[in-house]
């Protein structure tokens, strides 16, 4: 059974880089059921198209989405981003799995004192959490 959650929450401890892009985005193509919820230091306007990356994963294929909403929250903004195609939604999902595996690896080190390689952390995370990770039939 697949998880029907409508968004993936990006781990706050992994900085996310959002860059506004000038490409025109057709709203009719934004029916992807899976979105991204993340923090931003800057307010972004609803409807703006953004490119998403992290510094050390910048070599990954470009992921673009459209700001569905932006809300002030304490000292930052909460963003909900929708994707322009199944391909970009799937890239985002894979990108987020890598981020969650990195967070898991750090948590294991801090909480259990175990040092895991990236591959070991990925295998453990997949065994424990992959079935619960939102997919919405992508």
CNS distance restraints for C-alpha pairs under 8 A (distance, minus, plus):
assign (resid   2 and name CA) (resid 131 and name CA) 7.42 0.50 0.50
assign (resid   2 and name CA) (resid 132 and name CA) 7.72 0.50 0.50
assign (resid   2 and name CA) (resid 134 and name CA) 7.36 0.50 0.50
assign (resid   2 and name CA) (resid 135 and name CA) 6.63 0.50 0.50
assign (resid   2 and name CA) (resid 136 and name CA) 6.72 0.50 0.50
assign (resid   2 and name CA) (resid 137 and name CA) 6.96 0.50 0.50
assign (resid   3 and name CA) (resid 131 and name CA) 7.83 0.50 0.50
assign (resid   3 and name CA) (resid 132 and name CA) 6.22 0.50 0.50
assign (resid   3 and name CA) (resid 133 and name CA) 6.76 0.50 0.50
assign (resid   3 and name CA) (resid 134 and name CA) 5.05 0.50 0.50
assign (resid   3 and name CA) (resid 135 and name CA) 6.17 0.50 0.50
assign (resid   3 and name CA) (resid 136 and name CA) 6.33 0.50 0.50
assign (resid   4 and name CA) (resid 134 and name CA) 6.47 0.50 0.50
assign (resid   4 and name CA) (resid 135 and name CA) 7.04 0.50 0.50
assign (resid   4 and name CA) (resid 136 and name CA) 5.21 0.50 0.50
assign (resid   5 and name CA) (resid  34 and name CA) 7.51 0.50 0.50
assign (resid   5 and name CA) (resid 134 and name CA) 5.58 0.50 0.50
assign (resid   5 and name CA) (resid 135 and name CA) 7.65 0.50 0.50
assign (resid   5 and name CA) (resid 136 and name CA) 6.90 0.50 0.50
assign (resid   6 and name CA) (resid  33 and name CA) 5.96 0.50 0.50
assign (resid   6 and name CA) (resid  34 and name CA) 4.90 0.50 0.50
assign (resid   6 and name CA) (resid  35 and name CA) 6.23 0.50 0.50
assign (resid   6 and name CA) (resid 134 and name CA) 7.48 0.50 0.50
assign (resid   6 and name CA) (resid 136 and name CA) 7.16 0.50 0.50
assign (resid   7 and name CA) (resid  33 and name CA) 7.95 0.50 0.50
assign (resid   7 and name CA) (resid  34 and name CA) 5.06 0.50 0.50
assign (resid   7 and name CA) (resid  35 and name CA) 4.31 0.50 0.50
assign (resid   7 and name CA) (resid  36 and name CA) 5.14 0.50 0.50
assign (resid   7 and name CA) (resid  37 and name CA) 6.33 0.50 0.50
assign (resid   7 and name CA) (resid 134 and name CA) 7.14 0.50 0.50
assign (resid   8 and name CA) (resid  34 and name CA) 7.35 0.50 0.50
assign (resid   8 and name CA) (resid  35 and name CA) 6.28 0.50 0.50
assign (resid   8 and name CA) (resid  36 and name CA) 4.93 0.50 0.50
assign (resid   8 and name CA) (resid  37 and name CA) 5.99 0.50 0.50
assign (resid   8 and name CA) (resid  93 and name CA) 7.74 0.50 0.50
assign (resid   8 and name CA) (resid  96 and name CA) 7.67 0.50 0.50
assign (resid   8 and name CA) (resid 134 and name CA) 6.52 0.50 0.50
assign (resid   9 and name CA) (resid  36 and name CA) 6.04 0.50 0.50
assign (resid   9 and name CA) (resid  37 and name CA) 4.77 0.50 0.50
assign (resid   9 and name CA) (resid  38 and name CA) 6.10 0.50 0.50
assign (resid  10 and name CA) (resid  14 and name CA) 7.92 0.50 0.50
assign (resid  10 and name CA) (resid  36 and name CA) 6.94 0.50 0.50
assign (resid  10 and name CA) (resid  37 and name CA) 6.15 0.50 0.50
assign (resid  10 and name CA) (resid  38 and name CA) 5.25 0.50 0.50
assign (resid  10 and name CA) (resid  39 and name CA) 7.98 0.50 0.50
assign (resid  10 and name CA) (resid  96 and name CA) 6.66 0.50 0.50
assign (resid  10 and name CA) (resid  99 and name CA) 7.66 0.50 0.50
assign (resid  10 and name CA) (resid 100 and name CA) 7.88 0.50 0.50
assign (resid  11 and name CA) (resid  38 and name CA) 7.75 0.50 0.50
assign (resid  11 and name CA) (resid  99 and name CA) 7.06 0.50 0.50
assign (resid  11 and name CA) (resid 100 and name CA) 6.72 0.50 0.50
assign (resid  11 and name CA) (resid 103 and name CA) 7.31 0.50 0.50
assign (resid  12 and name CA) (resid  38 and name CA) 7.38 0.50 0.50
assign (resid  12 and name CA) (resid  39 and name CA) 6.96 0.50 0.50
assign (resid  13 and name CA) (resid 103 and name CA) 7.75 0.50 0.50
assign (resid  14 and name CA) (resid  54 and name CA) 7.79 0.50 0.50
assign (resid  14 and name CA) (resid  99 and name CA) 7.14 0.50 0.50
assign (resid  14 and name CA) (resid 103 and name CA) 7.79 0.50 0.50
assign (resid  15 and name CA) (resid  54 and name CA) 6.32 0.50 0.50
assign (resid  15 and name CA) (resid  55 and name CA) 7.98 0.50 0.50
assign (resid  16 and name CA) (resid  40 and name CA) 7.98 0.50 0.50
assign (resid  16 and name CA) (resid  52 and name CA) 7.14 0.50 0.50
assign (resid  16 and name CA) (resid  53 and name CA) 6.02 0.50 0.50
assign (resid  16 and name CA) (resid  54 and name CA) 4.95 0.50 0.50
assign (resid  16 and name CA) (resid  55 and name CA) 7.82 0.50 0.50
assign (resid  17 and name CA) (resid  51 and name CA) 7.97 0.50 0.50
assign (resid  17 and name CA) (resid  52 and name CA) 5.80 0.50 0.50
assign (resid  17 and name CA) (resid  53 and name CA) 5.11 0.50 0.50
assign (resid  17 and name CA) (resid  54 and name CA) 5.31 0.50 0.50
assign (resid  17 and name CA) (resid  55 and name CA) 7.24 0.50 0.50
assign (resid  18 and name CA) (resid  50 and name CA) 5.97 0.50 0.50
assign (resid  18 and name CA) (resid  51 and name CA) 5.63 0.50 0.50
assign (resid  18 and name CA) (resid  52 and name CA) 4.90 0.50 0.50
assign (resid  18 and name CA) (resid  53 and name CA) 6.69 0.50 0.50
assign (resid  19 and name CA) (resid  50 and name CA) 5.22 0.50 0.50
assign (resid  19 and name CA) (resid  51 and name CA) 5.11 0.50 0.50
assign (resid  19 and name CA) (resid  52 and name CA) 6.72 0.50 0.50
assign (resid  20 and name CA) (resid  48 and name CA) 6.81 0.50 0.50
assign (resid  20 and name CA) (resid  49 and name CA) 5.84 0.50 0.50
assign (resid  20 and name CA) (resid  50 and name CA) 4.34 0.50 0.50
assign (resid  20 and name CA) (resid  51 and name CA) 6.35 0.50 0.50
assign (resid  21 and name CA) (resid  48 and name CA) 7.80 0.50 0.50
assign (resid  21 and name CA) (resid  49 and name CA) 5.67 0.50 0.50
assign (resid  21 and name CA) (resid  50 and name CA) 5.37 0.50 0.50
assign (resid  21 and name CA) (resid  51 and name CA) 6.50 0.50 0.50
assign (resid  22 and name CA) (resid  49 and name CA) 7.08 0.50 0.50
assign (resid  23 and name CA) (resid  49 and name CA) 7.08 0.50 0.50
assign (resid  24 and name CA) (resid  49 and name CA) 7.73 0.50 0.50
assign (resid  25 and name CA) (resid  49 and name CA) 6.88 0.50 0.50
assign (resid  25 and name CA) (resid  66 and name CA) 7.56 0.50 0.50
assign (resid  25 and name CA) (resid  84 and name CA) 7.34 0.50 0.50
assign (resid  26 and name CA) (resid  30 and name CA) 7.46 0.50 0.50
assign (resid  26 and name CA) (resid  84 and name CA) 7.94 0.50 0.50
assign (resid  29 and name CA) (resid  84 and name CA) 5.70 0.50 0.50
assign (resid  29 and name CA) (resid  85 and name CA) 6.67 0.50 0.50
assign (resid  30 and name CA) (resid  82 and name CA) 6.46 0.50 0.50
assign (resid  30 and name CA) (resid  83 and name CA) 5.99 0.50 0.50
assign (resid  30 and name CA) (resid  84 and name CA) 5.13 0.50 0.50
assign (resid  30 and name CA) (resid  85 and name CA) 7.00 0.50 0.50
assign (resid  31 and name CA) (resid  84 and name CA) 7.97 0.50 0.50
assign (resid  32 and name CA) (resid  82 and name CA) 6.88 0.50 0.50
assign (resid  32 and name CA) (resid  83 and name CA) 6.28 0.50 0.50
assign (resid  32 and name CA) (resid  84 and name CA) 7.33 0.50 0.50
assign (resid  32 and name CA) (resid  85 and name CA) 6.77 0.50 0.50
assign (resid  32 and name CA) (resid  86 and name CA) 6.67 0.50 0.50
assign (resid  32 and name CA) (resid  89 and name CA) 7.21 0.50 0.50
assign (resid  33 and name CA) (resid 136 and name CA) 6.33 0.50 0.50
assign (resid  34 and name CA) (resid  82 and name CA) 7.04 0.50 0.50
assign (resid  34 and name CA) (resid  83 and name CA) 7.81 0.50 0.50
assign (resid  34 and name CA) (resid  89 and name CA) 6.79 0.50 0.50
assign (resid  34 and name CA) (resid 134 and name CA) 7.80 0.50 0.50
assign (resid  34 and name CA) (resid 135 and name CA) 7.06 0.50 0.50
assign (resid  34 and name CA) (resid 136 and name CA) 6.16 0.50 0.50
assign (resid  35 and name CA) (resid  80 and name CA) 6.73 0.50 0.50
assign (resid  35 and name CA) (resid  81 and name CA) 5.48 0.50 0.50
assign (resid  35 and name CA) (resid  82 and name CA) 4.67 0.50 0.50
assign (resid  35 and name CA) (resid  83 and name CA) 6.66 0.50 0.50
assign (resid  35 and name CA) (resid  89 and name CA) 7.37 0.50 0.50
assign (resid  36 and name CA) (resid  79 and name CA) 7.87 0.50 0.50
assign (resid  36 and name CA) (resid  80 and name CA) 5.64 0.50 0.50
assign (resid  36 and name CA) (resid  81 and name CA) 5.07 0.50 0.50
assign (resid  36 and name CA) (resid  82 and name CA) 6.65 0.50 0.50
assign (resid  36 and name CA) (resid  92 and name CA) 7.91 0.50 0.50
assign (resid  37 and name CA) (resid  78 and name CA) 7.03 0.50 0.50
assign (resid  37 and name CA) (resid  79 and name CA) 5.60 0.50 0.50
assign (resid  37 and name CA) (resid  80 and name CA) 4.61 0.50 0.50
assign (resid  37 and name CA) (resid  81 and name CA) 6.46 0.50 0.50
assign (resid  38 and name CA) (resid  78 and name CA) 5.80 0.50 0.50
assign (resid  38 and name CA) (resid  79 and name CA) 5.34 0.50 0.50
assign (resid  38 and name CA) (resid  80 and name CA) 6.70 0.50 0.50
assign (resid  39 and name CA) (resid  76 and name CA) 6.56 0.50 0.50
assign (resid  39 and name CA) (resid  77 and name CA) 5.62 0.50 0.50
assign (resid  39 and name CA) (resid  78 and name CA) 4.77 0.50 0.50
assign (resid  39 and name CA) (resid  79 and name CA) 6.05 0.50 0.50
assign (resid  40 and name CA) (resid  76 and name CA) 5.89 0.50 0.50
assign (resid  40 and name CA) (resid  77 and name CA) 5.12 0.50 0.50
assign (resid  40 and name CA) (resid  78 and name CA) 6.37 0.50 0.50
assign (resid  40 and name CA) (resid  79 and name CA) 6.96 0.50 0.50
assign (resid  41 and name CA) (resid  75 and name CA) 7.66 0.50 0.50
assign (resid  41 and name CA) (resid  76 and name CA) 4.97 0.50 0.50
assign (resid  41 and name CA) (resid  77 and name CA) 6.14 0.50 0.50
assign (resid  42 and name CA) (resid  76 and name CA) 7.16 0.50 0.50
assign (resid  42 and name CA) (resid  77 and name CA) 6.71 0.50 0.50
assign (resid  43 and name CA) (resid  70 and name CA) 6.78 0.50 0.50
assign (resid  43 and name CA) (resid  71 and name CA) 7.94 0.50 0.50
assign (resid  43 and name CA) (resid  72 and name CA) 7.76 0.50 0.50
assign (resid  43 and name CA) (resid  77 and name CA) 6.20 0.50 0.50
assign (resid  44 and name CA) (resid  48 and name CA) 7.05 0.50 0.50
assign (resid  44 and name CA) (resid  67 and name CA) 7.38 0.50 0.50
assign (resid  44 and name CA) (resid  70 and name CA) 6.38 0.50 0.50
assign (resid  45 and name CA) (resid  67 and name CA) 6.95 0.50 0.50
assign (resid  45 and name CA) (resid  69 and name CA) 7.58 0.50 0.50
assign (resid  45 and name CA) (resid  70 and name CA) 6.86 0.50 0.50
assign (resid  46 and name CA) (resid  66 and name CA) 7.75 0.50 0.50
assign (resid  46 and name CA) (resid  67 and name CA) 5.05 0.50 0.50
assign (resid  46 and name CA) (resid  68 and name CA) 5.50 0.50 0.50
assign (resid  46 and name CA) (resid  69 and name CA) 5.23 0.50 0.50
assign (resid  46 and name CA) (resid  70 and name CA) 6.55 0.50 0.50
assign (resid  47 and name CA) (resid  66 and name CA) 5.73 0.50 0.50
assign (resid  47 and name CA) (resid  67 and name CA) 5.15 0.50 0.50
assign (resid  47 and name CA) (resid  68 and name CA) 6.24 0.50 0.50
assign (resid  47 and name CA) (resid  69 and name CA) 7.97 0.50 0.50
assign (resid  48 and name CA) (resid  66 and name CA) 5.63 0.50 0.50
assign (resid  48 and name CA) (resid  67 and name CA) 5.51 0.50 0.50
assign (resid  49 and name CA) (resid  64 and name CA) 6.83 0.50 0.50
assign (resid  49 and name CA) (resid  65 and name CA) 5.60 0.50 0.50
assign (resid  49 and name CA) (resid  66 and name CA) 4.34 0.50 0.50
assign (resid  49 and name CA) (resid  67 and name CA) 6.35 0.50 0.50
assign (resid  50 and name CA) (resid  64 and name CA) 5.47 0.50 0.50
assign (resid  50 and name CA) (resid  65 and name CA) 5.53 0.50 0.50
assign (resid  50 and name CA) (resid  66 and name CA) 6.15 0.50 0.50
assign (resid  50 and name CA) (resid  67 and name CA) 7.40 0.50 0.50
assign (resid  51 and name CA) (resid  62 and name CA) 6.65 0.50 0.50
assign (resid  51 and name CA) (resid  63 and name CA) 5.63 0.50 0.50
assign (resid  51 and name CA) (resid  64 and name CA) 4.44 0.50 0.50
assign (resid  51 and name CA) (resid  65 and name CA) 6.70 0.50 0.50
assign (resid  52 and name CA) (resid  62 and name CA) 7.05 0.50 0.50
assign (resid  52 and name CA) (resid  63 and name CA) 5.46 0.50 0.50
assign (resid  52 and name CA) (resid  64 and name CA) 6.11 0.50 0.50
assign (resid  52 and name CA) (resid  65 and name CA) 7.79 0.50 0.50
assign (resid  53 and name CA) (resid  57 and name CA) 6.40 0.50 0.50
assign (resid  53 and name CA) (resid  58 and name CA) 5.57 0.50 0.50
assign (resid  53 and name CA) (resid  60 and name CA) 7.90 0.50 0.50
assign (resid  53 and name CA) (resid  62 and name CA) 7.56 0.50 0.50
assign (resid  53 and name CA) (resid  63 and name CA) 7.37 0.50 0.50
assign (resid  54 and name CA) (resid  58 and name CA) 5.73 0.50 0.50
assign (resid  61 and name CA) (resid  91 and name CA) 7.82 0.50 0.50
assign (resid  63 and name CA) (resid  88 and name CA) 5.55 0.50 0.50
assign (resid  63 and name CA) (resid  91 and name CA) 6.57 0.50 0.50
assign (resid  63 and name CA) (resid  92 and name CA) 6.50 0.50 0.50
assign (resid  64 and name CA) (resid  83 and name CA) 6.58 0.50 0.50
assign (resid  64 and name CA) (resid  84 and name CA) 7.11 0.50 0.50
assign (resid  64 and name CA) (resid  88 and name CA) 6.51 0.50 0.50
assign (resid  65 and name CA) (resid  81 and name CA) 5.92 0.50 0.50
assign (resid  65 and name CA) (resid  82 and name CA) 5.38 0.50 0.50
assign (resid  65 and name CA) (resid  83 and name CA) 4.24 0.50 0.50
assign (resid  65 and name CA) (resid  84 and name CA) 5.76 0.50 0.50
assign (resid  65 and name CA) (resid  88 and name CA) 7.55 0.50 0.50
assign (resid  66 and name CA) (resid  81 and name CA) 5.43 0.50 0.50
assign (resid  66 and name CA) (resid  82 and name CA) 5.31 0.50 0.50
assign (resid  66 and name CA) (resid  83 and name CA) 6.15 0.50 0.50
assign (resid  66 and name CA) (resid  84 and name CA) 7.21 0.50 0.50
assign (resid  67 and name CA) (resid  79 and name CA) 6.88 0.50 0.50
assign (resid  67 and name CA) (resid  80 and name CA) 6.04 0.50 0.50
assign (resid  67 and name CA) (resid  81 and name CA) 4.59 0.50 0.50
assign (resid  67 and name CA) (resid  82 and name CA) 6.50 0.50 0.50
assign (resid  68 and name CA) (resid  79 and name CA) 7.53 0.50 0.50
assign (resid  68 and name CA) (resid  80 and name CA) 5.43 0.50 0.50
assign (resid  68 and name CA) (resid  81 and name CA) 5.36 0.50 0.50
assign (resid  68 and name CA) (resid  82 and name CA) 6.23 0.50 0.50
assign (resid  69 and name CA) (resid  79 and name CA) 5.83 0.50 0.50
assign (resid  69 and name CA) (resid  80 and name CA) 5.38 0.50 0.50
assign (resid  69 and name CA) (resid  81 and name CA) 7.31 0.50 0.50
assign (resid  70 and name CA) (resid  77 and name CA) 6.38 0.50 0.50
assign (resid  70 and name CA) (resid  78 and name CA) 5.65 0.50 0.50
assign (resid  70 and name CA) (resid  79 and name CA) 4.57 0.50 0.50
assign (resid  70 and name CA) (resid  80 and name CA) 6.61 0.50 0.50
assign (resid  71 and name CA) (resid  77 and name CA) 5.38 0.50 0.50
assign (resid  71 and name CA) (resid  78 and name CA) 5.23 0.50 0.50
assign (resid  71 and name CA) (resid  79 and name CA) 6.63 0.50 0.50
assign (resid  72 and name CA) (resid  76 and name CA) 6.19 0.50 0.50
assign (resid  72 and name CA) (resid  77 and name CA) 4.44 0.50 0.50
assign (resid  72 and name CA) (resid  78 and name CA) 6.39 0.50 0.50
assign (resid  73 and name CA) (resid  77 and name CA) 5.30 0.50 0.50
assign (resid  73 and name CA) (resid  78 and name CA) 6.43 0.50 0.50
assign (resid  82 and name CA) (resid  89 and name CA) 7.92 0.50 0.50
assign (resid  83 and name CA) (resid  88 and name CA) 5.97 0.50 0.50
assign (resid  83 and name CA) (resid  89 and name CA) 5.45 0.50 0.50
assign (resid  84 and name CA) (resid  88 and name CA) 6.49 0.50 0.50
assign (resid  84 and name CA) (resid  89 and name CA) 7.51 0.50 0.50
assign (resid  85 and name CA) (resid  89 and name CA) 6.23 0.50 0.50
assign (resid  86 and name CA) (resid  90 and name CA) 5.98 0.50 0.50
assign (resid  86 and name CA) (resid 138 and name CA) 6.85 0.50 0.50
assign (resid  87 and name CA) (resid  91 and name CA) 6.18 0.50 0.50
assign (resid  88 and name CA) (resid  92 and name CA) 6.08 0.50 0.50
assign (resid  89 and name CA) (resid  93 and name CA) 6.19 0.50 0.50
assign (resid  89 and name CA) (resid 138 and name CA) 7.68 0.50 0.50
assign (resid  90 and name CA) (resid  94 and name CA) 6.26 0.50 0.50
assign (resid  90 and name CA) (resid 138 and name CA) 6.38 0.50 0.50
assign (resid  91 and name CA) (resid  95 and name CA) 6.00 0.50 0.50
assign (resid  92 and name CA) (resid  96 and name CA) 5.99 0.50 0.50
assign (resid  93 and name CA) (resid  97 and name CA) 6.24 0.50 0.50
assign (resid  93 and name CA) (resid 135 and name CA) 7.40 0.50 0.50
assign (resid  94 and name CA) (resid  98 and name CA) 6.48 0.50 0.50
assign (resid  95 and name CA) (resid  99 and name CA) 6.47 0.50 0.50
assign (resid  96 and name CA) (resid 100 and name CA) 6.10 0.50 0.50
assign (resid  97 and name CA) (resid 101 and name CA) 6.08 0.50 0.50
assign (resid  98 and name CA) (resid 102 and name CA) 6.24 0.50 0.50
assign (resid  99 and name CA) (resid 103 and name CA) 6.30 0.50 0.50
assign (resid 100 and name CA) (resid 104 and name CA) 6.11 0.50 0.50
assign (resid 101 and name CA) (resid 105 and name CA) 6.13 0.50 0.50
assign (resid 101 and name CA) (resid 121 and name CA) 6.41 0.50 0.50
assign (resid 101 and name CA) (resid 122 and name CA) 5.78 0.50 0.50
assign (resid 101 and name CA) (resid 125 and name CA) 6.15 0.50 0.50
assign (resid 102 and name CA) (resid 106 and name CA) 6.33 0.50 0.50
assign (resid 102 and name CA) (resid 118 and name CA) 7.62 0.50 0.50
assign (resid 102 and name CA) (resid 121 and name CA) 7.67 0.50 0.50
assign (resid 103 and name CA) (resid 107 and name CA) 6.13 0.50 0.50
assign (resid 104 and name CA) (resid 108 and name CA) 6.13 0.50 0.50
assign (resid 104 and name CA) (resid 121 and name CA) 7.04 0.50 0.50
assign (resid 104 and name CA) (resid 125 and name CA) 7.02 0.50 0.50
assign (resid 105 and name CA) (resid 109 and name CA) 6.38 0.50 0.50
assign (resid 105 and name CA) (resid 115 and name CA) 7.78 0.50 0.50
assign (resid 105 and name CA) (resid 116 and name CA) 6.44 0.50 0.50
assign (resid 105 and name CA) (resid 118 and name CA) 7.43 0.50 0.50
assign (resid 105 and name CA) (resid 121 and name CA) 5.44 0.50 0.50
assign (resid 106 and name CA) (resid 110 and name CA) 6.22 0.50 0.50
assign (resid 107 and name CA) (resid 111 and name CA) 5.75 0.50 0.50
assign (resid 107 and name CA) (resid 112 and name CA) 7.74 0.50 0.50
assign (resid 108 and name CA) (resid 112 and name CA) 5.15 0.50 0.50
assign (resid 108 and name CA) (resid 113 and name CA) 6.47 0.50 0.50
assign (resid 108 and name CA) (resid 114 and name CA) 5.90 0.50 0.50
assign (resid 108 and name CA) (resid 115 and name CA) 7.36 0.50 0.50
assign (resid 108 and name CA) (resid 116 and name CA) 7.86 0.50 0.50
assign (resid 109 and name CA) (resid 113 and name CA) 4.55 0.50 0.50
assign (resid 109 and name CA) (resid 114 and name CA) 4.86 0.50 0.50
assign (resid 109 and name CA) (resid 115 and name CA) 5.48 0.50 0.50
assign (resid 109 and name CA) (resid 116 and name CA) 7.56 0.50 0.50
assign (resid 110 and name CA) (resid 114 and name CA) 7.90 0.50 0.50
assign (resid 116 and name CA) (resid 120 and name CA) 5.57 0.50 0.50
assign (resid 116 and name CA) (resid 121 and name CA) 5.64 0.50 0.50
assign (resid 117 and name CA) (resid 121 and name CA) 6.11 0.50 0.50
assign (resid 118 and name CA) (resid 122 and name CA) 6.10 0.50 0.50
assign (resid 119 and name CA) (resid 123 and name CA) 6.19 0.50 0.50
assign (resid 120 and name CA) (resid 124 and name CA) 6.25 0.50 0.50
assign (resid 121 and name CA) (resid 125 and name CA) 5.98 0.50 0.50
assign (resid 122 and name CA) (resid 126 and name CA) 5.94 0.50 0.50
assign (resid 123 and name CA) (resid 127 and name CA) 6.20 0.50 0.50
assign (resid 124 and name CA) (resid 128 and name CA) 6.21 0.50 0.50
assign (resid 125 and name CA) (resid 129 and name CA) 5.53 0.50 0.50
assign (resid 125 and name CA) (resid 130 and name CA) 6.78 0.50 0.50
assign (resid 126 and name CA) (resid 130 and name CA) 4.58 0.50 0.50
assign (resid 126 and name CA) (resid 131 and name CA) 7.68 0.50 0.50
assign (resid 129 and name CA) (resid 133 and name CA) 6.39 0.50 0.50
